[in-house]
Amino acid sequence: MDGHRSDKHVPANSSHTIAAILLAAGNGRRFGSNKLMAKVGKKKVYEHILDKLVQLDHQARICVSQYPEILDAAEKMGFCTVFNDAPELGISRSIRLGLLAALEGEASGGPSEDIFLDGNKEYAIGAAMFVVCDQPLLRLSSVETLLKVHRETDKGMVGLCTANGQGRRGNPVIFDRKYFQELLHLQGDTGGRQVMSRHPEDILWVPAAAPEELMDIDTAEQLNALNNHIGDGTIRLD
């Protein structure tokens, strides 16, 4: 059974529409508690990402989470929200729920998973951008650059990386609709990397404005170190 969706629906738009899907359902096992509720600077981790995504123009916005506080906050900001009722199945579960919500408006008479899993289905949504919730240093300017590059390239996947493409490569990543079938069939906790590993020739990596943007928070020690850097000014919040 799929997670419950809010009353807000993502309408079917032109093939140029990109669905921005925020994945916010992780259990934070390494952190020891719900890291998305921890504070970075004066805001909770999840608030940093919501505040940036809500500023994107002309994009469908979906938030997938197991946490009522995050879903309530996202819905108040105009996101379509999806409750992940089985986060233990890994990030692929959130990807599937978010993508199905993005495609929901294309089905007459309500959502039907069989329609979306049909390999011959033509989608009105042109692409899906997956954003993880534990990157509070991600800058809006980098997300906007990613969207711009996607519109201009013929590559099927566009992702964010550190400067000059050296070092870390990660989220957000935009997947063209030709990969929707593979995304809907993902299993486990490795997510879109499974798709990317099968099509490395179809990926374009875009440098982030600052290297720390790709930093995610996995442990309480990392969070404390990050807040110390913010406090002494060596890292700034956008």
C-alpha positions as CSV (number, residue, x, y, z in Angstrom):
1,M,0.0,0.0,0.0
2,D,1.4,3.4,-1.0
3,G,1.8,6.2,1.6
4,H,-1.0,8.6,2.1
5,R,-1.0,11.8,0.0
6,S,-2.3,15.3,1.0
7,D,-5.2,16.9,-0.7
8,K,-2.8,19.0,-2.7
9,H,-2.2,17.4,-6.1
10,V,0.5,18.0,-8.6
11,P,-1.2,18.9,-11.9
12,A,-0.1,17.5,-15.2
13,N,1.8,20.2,-17.1
14,S,4.1,20.5,-20.1
15,S,6.9,18.2,-20.7
16,H,9.2,21.0,-19.5
17,T,7.9,20.7,-15.9
18,I,10.3,19.4,-13.4
19,A,9.0,17.8,-10.2
20,A,11.2,18.8,-7.2
21,I,10.9,15.8,-4.8
22,L,12.2,16.3,-1.3
23,L,13.2,13.0,0.4
24,A,12.8,13.5,4.1
25,A,11.9,10.1,5.5
26,G,15.2,8.7,6.8
27,N,15.6,7.2,10.3
28,G,19.0,8.7,11.1
29,R,20.4,5.5,12.6
30,R,24.0,6.8,12.6
31,F,22.9,10.1,14.2
32,G,21.1,8.3,17.0
33,S,17.9,10.4,16.7
34,N,15.9,12.3,14.1
35,K,18.7,14.5,12.6
36,L,16.2,16.4,10.5
37,M,14.9,18.0,13.7
38,A,18.3,19.1,14.9
39,K,19.3,22.7,14.5
40,V,21.9,24.1,12.1
41,G,22.3,27.7,13.1
42,K,18.8,29.0,14.1
43,K,16.8,26.6,11.9
44,K,16.1,22.9,12.0
45,V,17.8,20.9,9.3
46,Y,14.6,20.3,7.3
47,E,13.6,24.0,7.4
48,H,16.7,25.0,5.5
49,I,15.7,22.8,2.5
50,L,12.0,23.7,2.5
51,D,12.8,27.4,2.6
52,K,15.0,27.0,-0.5
53,L,12.7,24.7,-2.5
54,V,9.7,26.9,-2.0
55,Q,11.4,29.7,-3.8
56,L,11.7,27.7,-7.1
57,D,9.6,29.1,-9.8
58,H,7.3,27.0,-12.0
59,Q,8.2,23.7,-10.5
60,A,6.0,21.1,-9.0
61,R,7.1,20.5,-5.4
62,I,6.6,17.2,-3.4
63,C,7.7,16.3,0.1
64,V,7.9,12.6,1.2
65,S,8.4,12.0,4.9
66,Q,7.4,9.8,7.8
67,Y,7.5,12.8,10.2
68,P,4.2,14.7,10.7
69,E,6.0,18.0,11.7
70,I,7.8,18.0,8.3
71,L,4.7,17.1,6.3
72,D,2.7,19.8,8.1
73,A,5.3,22.4,7.5
74,A,5.7,21.5,3.8
75,E,1.9,21.5,3.2
76,K,1.6,25.0,4.7
77,M,4.2,26.1,2.2
78,G,2.2,24.6,-0.7
79,F,4.0,21.3,-1.2
80,C,2.2,18.2,-2.2
81,T,2.9,15.9,0.8
82,V,3.2,12.1,0.9
83,F,3.4,10.1,4.1
84,N,6.0,7.3,3.8
85,D,4.4,4.5,5.8
86,A,7.4,2.1,5.4
87,P,10.7,4.0,5.6
88,E,12.4,0.8,6.6
89,L,12.3,-0.2,2.9
90,G,15.0,2.4,2.2
91,I,15.2,5.5,0.1
92,S,13.8,3.7,-3.0
93,R,10.5,3.7,-1.2
94,S,10.5,7.5,-0.9
95,I,11.6,7.9,-4.5
96,R,8.7,5.7,-5.7
97,L,6.1,7.5,-3.6
98,G,7.4,11.0,-4.6
99,L,7.5,10.1,-8.3
100,L,4.0,8.5,-8.2
101,A,2.7,11.7,-6.6
102,A,4.3,13.8,-9.3
103,L,2.6,11.7,-11.9
104,E,-0.7,11.4,-10.2
105,G,-2.3,14.3,-12.1
106,E,-1.9,12.4,-15.3
107,A,-4.3,9.7,-14.4
108,S,-8.0,10.3,-15.1
109,G,-10.3,9.2,-12.3
110,G,-7.5,9.2,-9.6
111,P,-4.1,7.6,-9.3
112,S,-3.4,4.2,-10.7
113,E,0.0,2.7,-10.2
114,D,-0.5,0.3,-13.1
115,I,-0.7,3.3,-15.4
116,F,2.6,4.7,-14.3
117,L,4.4,1.3,-14.4
118,D,3.3,0.8,-18.0
119,G,6.5,0.9,-20.1
120,N,4.6,2.5,-23.0
121,K,3.3,5.4,-20.8
122,E,4.1,8.9,-22.1
123,Y,4.6,11.4,-19.2
124,A,3.7,15.0,-19.1
125,I,6.2,15.7,-16.3
126,G,9.5,16.2,-18.1
127,A,11.9,15.3,-15.3
128,A,12.2,14.7,-11.6
129,M,14.8,16.4,-9.3
130,F,15.5,14.5,-6.1
131,V,16.7,16.5,-3.1
132,V,17.7,15.0,0.2
133,C,16.7,16.7,3.4
134,D,20.0,16.6,5.3
135,Q,22.0,19.0,3.2
136,P,21.3,22.3,5.0
137,L,24.2,24.1,3.3
138,L,22.7,23.6,-0.2
139,R,22.3,26.9,-1.9
140,L,19.3,28.0,-3.9
141,S,21.7,29.4,-6.6
142,S,23.2,25.9,-7.1
143,V,19.7,24.3,-7.5
144,E,18.7,27.0,-10.0
145,T,21.9,26.4,-11.9
146,L,21.2,22.7,-12.0
147,L,17.7,23.3,-13.4
148,K,19.1,25.7,-16.0
149,V,21.8,23.2,-17.2
150,H,19.2,20.4,-17.4
151,R,17.1,22.6,-19.8
152,E,20.1,23.2,-22.0
153,T,21.8,19.8,-22.1
154,D,20.9,16.6,-23.9
155,K,22.1,14.5,-21.0
156,G,19.4,12.4,-19.3
157,M,20.8,13.0,-15.8
158,V,22.3,16.1,-14.2
159,G,23.8,16.1,-10.7
160,L,25.6,18.4,-8.4
161,C,29.3,17.9,-7.6
162,T,32.2,19.8,-5.9
163,A,34.2,22.3,-7.9
164,N,35.7,21.1,-11.2
165,G,33.9,17.7,-10.9
166,Q,36.6,16.5,-8.5
167,G,35.8,14.9,-5.2
168,R,32.2,14.3,-4.1
169,R,29.3,13.8,-6.5
170,G,25.8,13.8,-5.0
171,N,22.4,15.4,-4.7
172,P,20.3,17.0,-6.0
173,V,20.1,14.9,-9.2
174,I,17.7,15.5,-12.0
175,F,16.4,12.5,-14.0
176,D,14.8,12.8,-17.4
177,R,11.4,11.1,-17.8
178,K,13.0,8.4,-19.9
179,Y,14.3,7.0,-16.5
180,F,11.0,7.1,-14.7
181,Q,10.4,3.3,-15.2
182,E,13.8,2.4,-13.7
183,L,13.2,4.8,-10.8
184,L,9.8,3.3,-10.1
185,H,11.3,-0.2,-10.0
186,L,14.1,0.6,-7.6
187,Q,14.6,-1.6,-4.5
188,G,16.5,-1.1,-1.3
189,D,18.5,1.9,0.1
190,T,20.8,2.8,-2.7
191,G,18.3,4.9,-4.6
192,G,19.0,6.6,-7.9
193,R,22.6,5.5,-7.8
194,Q,21.4,2.2,-9.2
195,V,20.1,4.0,-12.3
196,M,23.2,6.2,-12.6
197,S,25.5,3.3,-12.4
198,R,23.8,1.7,-15.4
199,H,24.0,4.8,-17.6
200,P,27.2,6.7,-16.7
201,E,27.6,8.1,-20.2
202,D,24.3,10.0,-19.8
203,I,25.3,12.0,-16.7
204,L,26.4,15.6,-16.6
205,W,27.9,16.8,-13.3
206,V,27.5,20.5,-12.4
207,P,29.9,22.2,-9.8
208,A,28.2,23.6,-6.7
209,A,28.8,27.2,-5.8
210,A,30.6,26.0,-2.6
211,P,32.1,22.6,-1.7
212,E,30.4,22.3,1.6
213,E,27.0,22.3,-0.1
214,L,27.2,18.6,-0.6
215,M,27.9,18.0,3.0
216,D,25.2,15.9,4.7
217,I,24.8,15.3,8.4
218,D,25.2,11.7,9.5
219,T,26.4,12.0,13.1
220,A,26.0,14.3,16.1
221,E,29.7,15.0,15.9
222,Q,29.4,16.3,12.3
223,L,26.5,18.5,13.4
224,N,28.5,20.0,16.3
225,A,31.5,20.6,14.1
226,L,29.2,22.3,11.5
227,N,27.6,24.6,14.0
228,N,31.1,25.5,15.3
229,H,32.2,26.5,11.8
230,I,29.0,28.5,11.3
231,G,29.6,30.2,14.6
232,D,33.2,31.2,13.8
233,G,32.3,32.3,10.3
234,T,34.3,29.7,8.3
235,I,31.1,28.3,6.8
236,R,28.1,30.5,6.0
237,L,24.5,29.7,5.7
238,D,22.8,30.8,2.5
